[in-house]
Amino acid sequence: MTSLACRMPHGRLRSSLLRLHEETTANMHPGEEFVFCLHGAARLTISGKAYFLNEGDAATFWCAEPHTYAPASGSVPPSDPPLLLLTVWLDAREERK
């Protein structure tokens, strides 16, 4: 995961580029998340339900639910290009000073 350096001071949008060869660890955090599939085919699992995204597909969801990202096939060989996902999370936590 690469956090993109495009945050405004005290801004609430957090963006990342995910390069995946296998499924991520389950994550939960407050807010709303947008994911866009840049390359490959992805499986987005939210609270145990799988959704499949192809290149150019997008999804939004409440990220307080446990969620994971994975290649649709389960894994990508290390010699192949990784699955690429852009995620943007609207951080709903109280502003920290």
Secondary structure, 3 states (H helix, E strand, C coil): CEECCCCCCCCCEEEEEEEECECCCCECCCEEEEEEEEECCEEEEECCEEEEECCCCEEEEECCCCEEEEECCCECCCCCCCEEEEEEEEECCCCCC
